[in-house]
Every structure is written in C-alpha cells, then in structure tokens.
Amino acid sequence: MNWIIIFCAKDLIYVASLYAFYHVLKRHERKHHVRHVLTLFFSAGASYIFAGYLKNLFHLPRPDLSKALFQLQDTSSYGLPSGHAAYMFALAAAMYSFDKKAGYVLYVVAIIVGTARVLAGVHFWYDIVGGAVLGYAIGWVVSSVAKRLIRHA
C-alpha cells in the first residue's frame, strides 16, 4: 500500500501533466493548441514558483520528516503552501476553463495527490488546502487573461 501512496505523492503529478498536454493535442482543434498549451504551462508553472516564494515568506514547518514514507530532496524547505497541490489545482483550473470533462479528471487527480502527500507525511492538511487555493486562483487568473487576450487580438 505504501508504494501507491508514494507514487501518488511523488509521480502522479507527471502523469497528470502528460495527460493534460496529450488531451489538448489529441482532443482539441489544432487552432487552439498553442493557446491551451501555454495556458496550462503558465498556470502550473507560475503556481509552483509562487508557492515556493510563499513558503519562504511564511516559514511554516513540515511534519516530522523522519516518519515520512519517503525523504524529500530538500529537507530544509517549508510546508505551506504545497507546491504539488498548487501545481495540480492550477493545471486543473486551467484545463477546466476550456474542457470541463478533462478539468474534472484533473481535479480528482489533484485531490489524490494532495491526500497522498498528507498520508506520506510530507505535508499537513492545511499545506494542501493552501496550495489548492493558490493553484486554483492562479489557474483561473491565467485562463481569464488568456481568453481576454485572444478576444482582443
């Protein structure tokens, strides 16, 4: 069972990203590929980077990592907000803005990733909620800006 939690906490984010980009390239009209891929890329990337800045601003500790199911590469990093949760919820929000069904799939995956990170012992629940709120907000803003830029172009 632990290997499933570890996979969901560490690697499912990559599978979800591949799903999102593949879905856009295979299921959407060719004329929208660039806009949709850039929206996904900027939403997810900006949320992950912004989460890193906020972690250093808040300085809230992670759980005791000696009890975690896996060791983080940077054990000195802080916990709030979760970069993984921010990334996944931004990806889901961006996808939802132009493909509701795929967006729902990514929201479910985002919840799984966040839950797995708590179960793995590398985040508290409020780290995940903070990352989810941040990611959703950034995904929504980037998607809204992208839609407005296309309308005015």
Secondary structure by P-SEA (a helix, b strand, c coil): caaaaaaaaccaaaaaaaaaaaaaaccccccaaaaaaaaaaaaaaaaaaaaaaaaaaaccccccccccccccccccccccccaaaaaaaaaaaaaaaccaaaaaaaaaaaaaaaaaaaaaccccaaaaaaaaaaaaaaaaaaaaaaaaaaaac
